[in-house]
């Protein structure tokens, strides 16, 4: 599995005994309490993306007591969002969520100013992270702004793809 992260966060979660695992990618910790928003239940929010990933892993046969996580992202790559501190909020959220759910965090690469490309191989738990230092931050910034715009227009439902 592979994803590119700016201020977004990805959680790579797997059952360390069976190798059943998956990855999510979310842009914001939660829907901001706007229950009427059609975007509220979307996997673009960490609160939903984390629940969906964990529940799907359990459905595939993973055991909760064997789950471990590796988390990445939360970079401060958007010039206009430094006040909102989206990357830091995402990083804080994912760590708190995993602590609450009693899922061990065995590796993390959070915060910083660089976007990251993350490759996850659930069967053997290998993760490769490449910090995209040579990209102009405006390229990632533009991609994230476009992504935010697309999210506002799409249906709040979404597919989750898991590999075992």
N, C-alpha and C positions, 0 to 999 in steps of 0.2 A: 504494500500500500504506500502511496506517496501523496504528499500535500505540500503546499507552499504557504508559509505563515508570515504575516506581518504582526499586527496587534492581536490577531486571532490566536487561539490556543488549541492545540490538539492533545488529546489524551490517548495513549496507546495502552490498552488494557488487555491482559491475557491471563489465562489459567496456566500457572507455571508447571503443572503436571501434565495436562492434556495438550497444551499448545494452542487451544482455542483462543482466538484473540481478534481484536478489531481496533479501529481508530475512528475518532470523531474529529470534528473541526468546528469550532464555534466562534462567533464574532463578538458576542456580548454575554455577560454572566446570566442575565435574566431579562424578562420582558419589561422591567421597570414598574411592575405592578399594574400595568394597563390591561386588565382582564378583558376588556372589550376589543383589544387589538387582534386582528386576524393573524398577526405575526407572532402572537404570544406563545403559541404551542409549537412553534417551529424549532427544528433542530439547530437553527442558527443561534439559539440561546443555550448557554451552558447547562442551565438547570434541566432542560429537556434533553439535550444531546447526551449528557452523562447518564440519565435514567434509561434512555433508549439503548445506548450501547451496553450497559451492564445487563439490562433485562434480556437483550438479544443473545448475549454471551451465555447467560444462564439457560435460556431456551435451547441453545445448541449443545448444552451438556457441561459447560464450565461450572465449577463449584466455587461459590462465593469465598470460602476460606482459602482458596488457592489463587485468588486474583491478586495481581500486582500491576502497577502502573508506571509508565514513563510519560512525562509531560513536557511539552515544548511550546515556545512561542511567547506572546505577550510583548513583542518588541515595540518600542516607541518610534514607529516609522511614519506616522501621519502628522504632518506639521500642524494641522488645524485641530487635532484632538489631544494635544498635550495637557490642556486644562482638565479635560474629562478623564485623562489618564487611563484609557481603555485597556491598554496592555497590562498595566499593573493590576487593575480590577479583575481582569480575566485570570491572571496568574494567582492572585489571592483567592479567587473563587474556586479554581480547580483544586488547589491544595487543601482548602477548607472542606470542600465537598468530599474529597477522598479520605480525609481524616475522619469526618463524620461517618462515612460508610465503612470505615476500618479497612480500607484498601491501601496496602503498602505502596509508597512511592519509592521505586528502586533507582530511578534516574530522573534528572530534570535539567532543562536548559531554558530558563525563563528570563524575561526582561531583556535589556540591552537595546541597542539602537538598530540592530541588523535584522532584516528578514531572514527566514530559514527555510530550507527545503529539507523535509523529513521523510525518510524511507523506513518503513516498519515491516519486519518479517516475524509474524507472530509465532510461527512454529518453533523457532529457536530463540526468540526474544531479542534478536538483533535489531538495533536502530542505528541508522546513519543520519547524521545531521550536518548539513553544509550551511554555514553562514554566508549569506549572499552579500559579501562586502564590496564586490566589484560592480554590483548593480547600482545605478543611480537611485537613491532613495525615492526620487520622484516617480520612477517606474512602478515600484511597489505601492507607493502612495496612490498613484492613479488607479492601479488595479483594485485596491481596497475601496476607493471611492466608487468605482464602477460596480464593484460587488455589492456595496451598500445600496446603490440605486436599484440593482436587479432584485435584491431581496425585498425591497419595498413593493415591487410589482408582481412577484410570484406568489403562487398558492402557498399557504403555510405548511402544507404537508410535504413530506419528502421521503426519499428512500434511504435506507441504511444498508451499506454493503459490508458484509462480514466475511472473513476468510478463516478457514481452520486448516 
